Amino acid sequence: MSMSNLQKKTDVILIGAGVMSATLGSILKELAPDWDIKVFEKLSSSGEESSNEWNNAGTGHAALCELNYTNEKPDGSIDISKAIKVNEQFQVSRQFWSYLVNRGLIENPQDFIMPLPHMSLVHGEQNVDFLKRRYKALSANPLFKGMEFSDDPEKLMEWLPLIMEGRKMDDSMAATKIDSGTDVNFGALTRLLFDHLQKENVDVHYRHSVEDLKQTKDGTWEVKVKDIDGGKIEYHTAKFVFIGGGGGSLPLLQKTGIPESKQIGGFPVSGLFMVCNNPEVVAQHDAKVYGKAKVGAPPMSVPHLDTRYIDNKKSLLFGPFAGFSPKFLKTGSNFDLFGSVKPSNLLTMISAGVKELGLTKYLIEQVTLSKEQRMEELREFIPNAKSEDWDIVVAGQRVQIIKDTESGKGTLQFGTEVVSAADGSIAALLGASPGASTAVQVMLEVLERCFPEQVDEWEPKIKEMIPSYGVSLVDNPELIKEIHSTTAQTLGLIEKEEAVYS
């Protein structure tokens, strides 16, 4: 048991130094500057796991190109409600980042965000027809202004020279293109936010691992922390704890013992990308191009060919190829998955296993692919791709949530989700994509749930940081235009966006 004299009191503890803790810490510092905040991260620097630029697709998910955010209804119409929601959430992130840049709290936005066209590309008559209907539904909406559609091979050659070169046109093809897309380096953004937090006297402890969490009689949380290098155990107490440890959040949430942590499981999926090492090839492509997931493949395995800006250098990545590892973090342990199975979620996990046999089969097939087989998949995008121009990079681990829903026990979830205690004293973030892109919106939801009394008092400040707070953008085309133009200017995205919104 801890001795009270060893307990170090604080207001807020953030577990994990990724983009989520960075965002929550930055918002809280604006809303409650006098609160004490401590951060514990087991690695030696921030943004090293799921937020890292090599572990994250960096798409700036705004549903501009991701086909899985627009479903076809039985009557053939396209449901764009999820696309609208994801896009609005990304606009919230853009507003907050602009606020930080305007206030001089972070500098050089081009270190973390660049303008880049987002494109969807499909093959085959049925898919072309789907893309055309998707384009009609989205382009009529003010959030998706400026989207273009083409099934003309000459136009596609102009848009996608690397993809069209050397292609046998034995099948119909179509693409949509929108210039207001972005590439976001979430690793760089996380590091910038932590530099800012440290200047604001936030206490960041690297190489410190959280071993246990207990709620005390007075409702505060006692967090047991191990200094990895010195081996010393410390106890810290806080009124509010946020668990933002990526794949490592589920085991910590289970340690809290809160009722909301029961009946939740996690299924780890690892990813591989191919990265181009030939600058001449990299120079021929300038877009993020998303295709359609293969039948039976999970939504997170949609193939895409992405221009990325990493360390201010242009690179080209293709993937992801899904894989399986029982680890919950890239730096995790092979016992993570087994350790996460508890009496309270055993049935949920077993039900998911039975339901997701197709996914299991798909992952096994993916793990056993040779480099040449991966190159064949890449050649569906770049017909002339040469094996020697591409290397394999292991991406981050994602832990998909498994929980009991209306559609039955053990349902695999493909989103990002906040789990919080009824008293609002602790919250955890679980899940994967669109994750980082929607961090600001998700952290505002954490505050609304966990600090309902303060949120009213904070509202004017929140509106200063995020002018669209509490407003539906889709019903306010004028506000969309204003936000787009001011954030584009602040974040240095102006040339591409001016054309769209002028």
C-alpha positions in Angstrom: 0.0 0.0 0.0 1.2 3.5 -0.6 2.2 5.8 2.2 0.4 9.1 2.1 3.7 11.0 2.4 4.9 9.5 -0.9 1.8 10.6 -2.7 2.2 13.5 -5.1 -1.0 15.4 -5.6 -2.0 16.9 -8.9 -5.2 18.0 -10.7 -4.9 16.0 -13.9 -2.9 13.0 -15.0 -2.6 12.2 -18.7 -1.3 8.7 -19.5 0.6 8.4 -22.8 2.4 11.1 -24.7 0.5 10.7 -28.0 -1.6 13.1 -30.0 -4.7 12.6 -27.7 -3.0 13.6 -24.5 -1.2 16.4 -26.3 -4.5 17.7 -27.5 -6.3 17.3 -24.2 -3.5 18.9 -22.3 -3.3 21.9 -24.8 -7.1 22.5 -24.6 -7.1 22.3 -20.7 -4.1 24.7 -20.5 -6.3 27.3 -22.4 -9.4 26.6 -20.3 -7.9 26.1 -16.9 -4.4 27.6 -17.0 -3.9 27.2 -13.2 -4.5 23.4 -13.1 -1.5 21.2 -12.5 -1.1 18.5 -15.2 1.3 15.5 -15.2 2.0 13.2 -18.1 3.5 9.7 -17.9 4.9 8.1 -21.0 6.8 4.8 -21.0 8.9 5.5 -24.1 11.7 8.1 -24.1 9.9 10.8 -26.1 6.4 11.9 -27.3 4.5 10.8 -30.4 6.5 7.5 -30.8 3.7 5.0 -31.0 0.3 5.3 -32.9 0.8 9.0 -33.5 4.2 8.6 -35.1 4.3 9.6 -38.8 5.6 6.2 -39.8 2.9 4.4 -37.9 0.0 6.6 -39.0 -1.5 7.2 -42.5 -1.5 11.0 -41.9 -4.5 11.5 -44.2 -6.2 14.3 -42.3 -9.3 12.2 -42.5 -12.1 14.4 -43.8 -14.0 11.7 -45.8 -12.9 13.4 -49.0 -11.5 10.1 -50.4 -12.2 7.3 -48.0 -15.0 5.2 -49.6 -15.9 3.4 -46.4 -17.4 6.6 -44.9 -20.2 6.5 -47.6 -22.4 3.5 -47.7 -24.8 2.4 -50.4 -28.3 1.9 -49.1 -30.5 -0.9 -50.4 -32.4 1.5 -52.7 -29.1 2.5 -54.4 -28.9 6.0 -52.7 -25.7 7.0 -50.9 -25.7 7.6 -47.2 -23.3 10.5 -46.6 -24.1 11.1 -42.9 -20.8 9.5 -41.6 -18.8 11.4 -44.2 -20.4 14.7 -43.0 -19.6 13.8 -39.4 -16.0 13.0 -40.0 -15.5 16.1 -42.2 -17.0 18.4 -39.5 -14.7 16.8 -36.9 -11.7 17.5 -39.0 -12.8 21.1 -39.4 -12.8 21.4 -35.6 -9.1 20.2 -35.5 -8.2 22.7 -38.2 -9.7 25.5 -36.1 -7.9 24.6 -33.0 -4.5 24.2 -34.7 -5.1 27.6 -36.3 -5.9 29.1 -32.9 -2.6 27.7 -31.5 -0.6 29.1 -34.5 -2.3 32.5 -34.3 -1.4 32.8 -30.7 2.2 31.8 -31.3 1.8 28.7 -29.1 3.0 26.5 -32.0 5.0 27.7 -35.0 5.7 26.6 -38.6 2.5 24.8 -39.4 4.1 23.5 -42.6 6.1 21.2 -40.3 2.9 19.2 -39.6 0.3 20.1 -42.3 0.5 20.4 -46.1 -2.1 20.8 -48.8 -2.5 17.7 -50.9 -5.3 16.5 -53.3 -7.4 13.6 -52.0 -8.6 11.2 -54.6 -10.8 8.1 -54.8 -10.0 5.6 -57.6 -12.2 2.6 -58.7 -12.2 0.0 -61.4 -15.1 -1.8 -63.1 -18.5 -0.6 -64.2 -20.3 -1.2 -60.9 -17.7 0.6 -58.9 -17.6 3.5 -61.4 -21.4 3.8 -61.1 -21.1 3.8 -57.3 -18.4 6.5 -57.4 -20.5 8.7 -59.7 -23.4 8.5 -57.3 -21.1 9.2 -54.3 -19.7 12.2 -56.1 -23.2 13.5 -56.9 -24.3 13.1 -53.2 -21.1 14.7 -51.8 -20.4 17.5 -54.3 -23.9 19.0 -53.6 -22.9 19.4 -50.0 -21.0 22.6 -49.0 -18.4 20.6 -47.0 -17.3 18.9 -50.2 -17.2 21.9 -52.5 -14.8 21.7 -55.3 -14.9 17.9 -55.8 -14.4 16.8 -59.4 -15.3 13.5 -61.1 -13.8 11.9 -64.2 -13.9 8.6 -66.1 -12.1 10.0 -69.1 -8.7 8.2 -69.5 -7.0 11.5 -70.7 -8.2 13.4 -67.7 -7.1 10.5 -65.4 -3.7 10.6 -67.1 -3.4 14.3 -66.2 -4.5 13.7 -62.6 -2.6 10.4 -62.0 0.4 10.0 -64.4 2.1 7.4 -62.2 -1.0 5.3 -61.9 -2.1 5.6 -65.6 1.3 5.0 -67.2 1.6 1.6 -68.9 -1.9 0.6 -67.9 -4.0 -1.7 -70.2 -7.4 0.0 -70.4 -9.4 -3.2 -70.5 -11.7 -2.1 -67.7 -13.6 1.2 -67.0 -12.0 3.4 -64.4 -13.1 6.6 -62.6 -11.7 9.0 -60.0 -12.8 11.9 -57.9 -10.4 14.6 -56.9 -10.6 17.4 -54.4 -7.9 19.9 -53.8 -8.7 20.9 -50.3 -7.3 17.7 -48.8 -4.3 17.6 -46.5 -1.4 15.5 -45.4 -0.9 15.7 -41.6 2.3 14.6 -39.8 0.7 13.7 -36.5 4.1 12.8 -35.0 5.4 16.3 -35.7 2.2 17.9 -34.4 2.4 15.8 -31.2 6.0 16.9 -30.6 5.1 20.6 -31.2 2.2 20.3 -28.7 4.4 18.7 -26.1 7.1 21.4 -26.5 4.3 24.0 -25.9 3.0 22.1 -22.9 6.4 21.9 -21.3 6.8 25.7 -21.7 3.4 26.0 -19.9 4.9 24.0 -16.9 3.2 20.7 -17.6 5.2 18.0 -15.9 6.1 15.4 -18.5 7.8 12.2 -17.3 9.2 10.0 -20.0 10.3 6.4 -19.3 7.6 6.2 -16.6 5.1 3.3 -16.9 1.7 3.3 -15.2 1.4 0.0 -13.3 -2.0 0.4 -11.6 -4.9 2.7 -10.9 -7.2 2.7 -7.9 -10.0 5.1 -6.9 -9.8 6.2 -3.3 -12.7 6.9 -0.9 -12.8 10.6 -1.7 -13.2 9.9 -5.4 -9.6 10.8 -6.5 -7.5 8.4 -8.4 -4.2 6.9 -7.1 -1.9 6.1 -9.9 1.0 3.7 -9.3 3.9 4.7 -11.6 7.3 3.0 -12.2 10.4 4.9 -13.2 11.7 2.4 -15.8 15.3 3.5 -15.5 15.6 3.8 -11.7 13.1 1.1 -10.9 11.5 3.3 -8.3 7.8 3.1 -7.6 5.9 6.4 -7.1 2.2 7.1 -6.3 0.5 10.1 -7.7 -3.1 11.2 -7.0 -5.3 13.2 -9.3 -9.0 14.4 -9.5 -9.1 13.4 -13.2 -7.2 10.8 -15.2 -7.1 10.4 -19.0 -5.9 7.1 -20.4 -4.5 8.0 -23.9 -2.1 5.1 -24.4 -3.2 4.0 -27.8 -3.4 0.2 -27.9 -2.1 0.2 -24.3 -5.3 1.9 -23.1 -7.5 -1.2 -22.8 -5.3 -3.0 -20.2 -5.1 0.2 -18.1 -8.9 0.7 -18.4 -9.4 -2.8 -17.1 -7.2 -2.1 -14.1 -9.5 0.7 -13.1 -12.3 -1.8 -12.4 -15.0 0.7 -13.4 -18.2 -1.0 -14.6 -17.9 0.7 -18.0 -14.6 -1.2 -18.5 -16.4 -4.6 -18.5 -17.6 -6.5 -21.7 -15.0 -4.7 -23.8 -12.2 -6.5 -25.6 -9.6 -5.5 -28.1 -8.3 -7.2 -31.3 -4.9 -6.1 -32.4 -4.2 -5.6 -36.1 -0.7 -4.7 -37.3 0.1 -3.0 -40.6 2.8 -2.9 -43.2 3.4 -0.2 -45.8 5.7 -0.2 -48.8 7.8 3.0 -49.1 9.4 4.2 -52.4 13.1 4.7 -52.3 13.4 6.2 -55.8 13.1 10.0 -55.9 12.1 10.0 -59.6 9.1 7.8 -58.9 8.1 9.9 -55.8 8.2 13.1 -57.9 5.6 11.7 -60.4 2.8 11.5 -57.8 1.1 14.2 -55.8 -2.0 13.0 -54.0 -3.5 10.6 -51.6 -5.4 8.0 -53.7 -7.8 5.6 -51.9 -9.2 2.5 -53.6 -11.9 0.1 -52.5 -11.3 -2.6 -49.9 -11.3 -6.1 -51.3 -14.3 -8.2 -50.5 -13.9 -9.7 -47.0 -11.3 -7.1 -46.0 -11.8 -4.9 -42.9 -12.4 -1.2 -43.5 -8.9 -0.3 -42.1 -7.2 -2.2 -44.9 -8.4 0.1 -47.8 -5.5 0.2 -50.2 -4.1 3.7 -50.7 -1.1 5.3 -52.5 -0.1 8.4 -50.5 2.2 11.3 -51.0 3.5 12.1 -47.5 5.7 14.9 -46.2 8.0 13.5 -43.5 10.8 15.6 -42.1 9.8 18.2 -44.8 10.7 15.7 -47.5 8.3 14.2 -50.0 7.8 10.5 -49.8 5.5 7.9 -51.3 3.8 5.1 -49.4 1.5 2.3 -50.4 -0.6 0.0 -48.2 -1.6 -0.9 -45.7 -1.1 -4.6 -45.7 -2.8 -6.0 -42.6 -1.0 -8.3 -40.3 -1.4 -10.0 -37.0 0.6 -9.7 -33.8 -0.7 -10.3 -30.3 0.9 -7.1 -29.1 -1.3 -4.0 -28.3 1.6 -1.6 -29.0 4.5 -1.8 -31.4 6.7 -1.8 -28.3 4.3 -4.0 -26.4 4.4 -7.7 -25.3 3.4 -10.9 -27.0 1.1 -11.5 -24.0 -1.0 -8.3 -24.4 -3.9 -10.0 -26.2 -4.1 -13.0 -23.8 -3.7 -10.8 -20.8 -6.6 -8.6 -21.9 -9.1 -11.6 -21.8 -10.9 -11.4 -18.4 -13.9 -13.1 -17.0 -15.9 -10.0 -17.7 -15.2 -9.9 -21.4 -14.6 -13.6 -22.1 -18.0 -14.2 -23.8 -17.6 -11.0 -25.8 -14.2 -12.1 -27.1 -15.4 -15.6 -27.9 -18.5 -14.3 -29.7 -16.2 -12.0 -31.8 -13.9 -14.9 -32.6 -16.8 -16.9 -34.0 -18.2 -13.9 -35.9 -15.0 -12.7 -37.4 -13.7 -15.9 -38.9 -13.5 -14.2 -42.3 -11.3 -11.4 -40.8 -9.1 -14.0 -39.2 -8.7 -15.8 -42.5 -7.9 -12.5 -44.2 -5.2 -11.6 -41.7 -3.5 -15.0 -42.0 -3.4 -14.6 -45.8 -2.0 -11.1 -45.4 0.7 -12.1 -42.9 2.0 -14.9 -45.3 2.3 -12.6 -48.4 5.8 -12.5 -49.9 7.3 -9.2 -51.0 6.6 -10.1 -54.6 2.9 -10.8 -53.8 2.8 -7.3 -52.2 4.4 -5.8 -55.3 1.6 -7.4 -57.4 -1.0 -5.6 -55.3 1.0 -2.4 -55.7 1.0 -2.9 -59.5 -2.8 -2.7 -59.5 -2.0 1.0 -58.6 1.3 1.5 -60.4 1.5 -0.9 -63.3 5.3 -0.2 -63.9 6.4 -0.5 -60.2 9.8 -2.2 -59.8 10.5 -4.3 -56.8 13.9 -2.6 -56.2 12.3 0.8 -55.8 10.2 -0.2 -52.8 11.0 -1.2 -49.2 8.7 -2.6 -46.5 8.0 -0.6 -43.4 6.1 -1.9 -40.3 3.4 0.6 -39.4 1.7 1.0 -35.9 -0.4 -1.5 -34.0 -4.1 -0.7 -34.0 -6.4 -2.3 -31.4 -10.0 -2.5 -32.7 -12.6 -2.5 -30.0 -14.8 -5.5 -29.5 -18.0 -4.9 -27.5 -21.6 -6.0 -27.1 -23.9 -3.8 -29.2 -27.5 -3.9 -30.5 -26.2 -6.1 -33.4 -25.1 -8.7 -30.9 -22.4 -9.9 -28.6 -18.8 -9.4 -29.5 -19.2 -6.9 -32.4 -16.0 -5.5 -33.8 -16.0 -1.7 -33.9 -14.0 0.3 -36.5 -14.1 3.8 -34.9 -12.7 5.8 -32.1 -14.5 5.6 -28.8 -14.3 7.3 -25.4 -15.1 5.2 -22.3 -15.7 7.2 -19.1 -16.7 6.5 -15.5 -20.2 7.7 -14.4 -18.6 10.2 -12.0 -16.5 11.7 -14.8 -13.3 11.2 -12.9 -11.6 9.0 -15.5 -11.8 8.5 -19.2 -10.0 6.3 -21.8 -9.8 6.5 -25.5 -10.0 3.2 -27.4 -10.1 2.3 -31.1 -8.4 3.3 -34.3 -9.2 5.4 -37.4 -10.1 8.3 -37.9 -8.4 8.8 -34.5 -5.8 11.5 -34.7 -7.7 13.5 -37.3 -10.6 14.0 -35.0 -8.6 14.4 -31.7 -9.9 17.9 -30.9 -13.5 16.9 -31.3 -13.0 13.7 -29.3 -11.2 15.6 -26.5 -14.0 18.2 -26.3 -16.4 15.3 -25.8 -14.2 14.0 -23.0 -14.5 17.5 -21.3 -18.3 17.6 -21.9 -18.7 14.2 -20.2 -16.2 14.6 -17.4 -16.5 18.3 -16.6 -20.2 19.1 -17.2 -20.3 21.9 -14.6 -17.2 23.7 -16.0 -18.1 23.4 -19.7 -20.8 26.2 -19.5 -18.3 28.5 -17.9 -15.6 27.5 -20.5 -17.9 27.9 -23.5 -16.9 31.5 -24.5 -13.2 30.4 -24.5 -14.0 27.2 -26.4 -15.8 29.3 -29.0 -12.8 31.6 -29.3 -10.6 28.6 -30.1 -13.2 26.8 -32.2 -15.7 29.3 -33.8 -18.0 26.5 -35.0 -18.3 24.9 -31.5 -21.9 23.9 -30.9 -22.9 24.7 -34.5 -23.7 22.3 -37.3 -21.4 23.4 -40.2 -23.4 21.6 -42.8 -26.4 23.9 -42.2 -24.1 27.0 -42.3 -22.4 27.2 -45.7 -21.2 30.8 -45.0 -19.5 29.6 -41.8 -17.8 26.8 -43.7 -16.5 29.3 -46.2 -15.2 31.6 -43.5 -13.5 28.7 -41.5 -12.0 27.3 -44.6 -10.5 30.5 -45.7 -9.2 31.7 -42.2 -7.7 28.2 -41.3 -6.2 27.8 -44.8 -4.5 31.1 -44.4 -3.1 30.5 -40.9 -2.0 26.9 -41.7 -0.4 27.8 -45.0 -2.9 25.8 -47.2 -4.0 28.9 -49.1 -3.2 28.4 -52.8 -5.1 25.1 -53.2 -8.1 26.2 -51.1 -8.5 29.7 -52.5 -9.4 28.1 -55.8 -12.1 26.0 -54.2 -13.7 28.6 -51.9 -13.3 31.8 -53.8 
